[in-house]
């Protein structure tokens, strides 16, 4: 509550806060309810309301949170992104900002109540839009172009996983590697076969035989 002699300052703070509430509300029409509470008069606290999503009126009493601020000067200045619910059941995400005067007393609070029900619908739609199904196909498609450097890395990783150098791979492991590289699109890289022959220490004919 305000102390004696603070009336002019308190009124100024409320007028300035009212500008903020109006501007934020008009930036998010239909999405975010923005309310200015005058905590000096808890029975008629609602002073300004933009995007009225809760059905409240000017002059309605303070909420439980507002009353808690009035009762406890140590109450947090800002409560950020807490879950809430509109009277009709729609979920909301709320933020409450307490405004103090020079004496440290709470004079007002700006409360933002975002209607998240609209975003939940959009989120479900986006999830369905980006969902994919695992196709019944023998080759996994990759949309990124491969490079010679990636080919070398793939060969070295395969050989390392088998406890060998690329040139130390046995015929069976080498065939597995070559066929895996083809399935992953590495053999589309320019000079890929020549790179493979250098890495594996085999002839071009051997690489082509491994692919059969």
Steps between C-alpha positions, in 0.01 A plus 500: 500500500616857440617718784398860570623752248543240224175572317653711221775247434257209510265667255792569264611137517151381416468738206833385359413134556172554317692602187701177516190284544323664206802472271570133579136406464471665161816323384342157565130544416286200585794304640612659823285662765685782677362639825604788723408453866487796740613333821409806707135402461480119504119492493503685167850418377449446126582839348577414137447183299606438140387194301246395760525120494395439860168686494597738780386862519664827600464531876502126572695390809861388510588135445646276771847589374427872530374457855814303586715789374306749709537284809870422459750774404759225446289336230703452177497793260460271197332163461589374154323253271285318755208280390154647531149446365226728369147466648384298196776244553747614235862459613708812541861594567525795734756752619440747782717807555471696824565875496635667815520867592804674644413378848507139382124445525310316228282747313400304192547181306508431128374151416533328162286195424587328174236271347707190425204294379546650152865401494418147614285455189777642280757279673296185432452604138872562456583166662274325250647703215862408575428138597658240272447131447778246467476383139546139396801567282838328484698823455491792741489828312714794604431846364841645572778471244794285605862604479829313459592598855179343634571187296845468656354552849232235440760245386729574796213479750390164354852359515551628855175336612639171364834547672685546172648759270316541167768297320480230766132421444422146390306427182168449681530820703615690194192389303277606790670839506477561125132406486426718804675794334292453186175487706597821678571686176877522537569340164328794331795716606730590213811276492351288780618168350854631454496627860382159619771315313763724660353455848442125478805414294297308242432532128201665337390154383494379859280791607255433215497129581420585863199694381347202316 
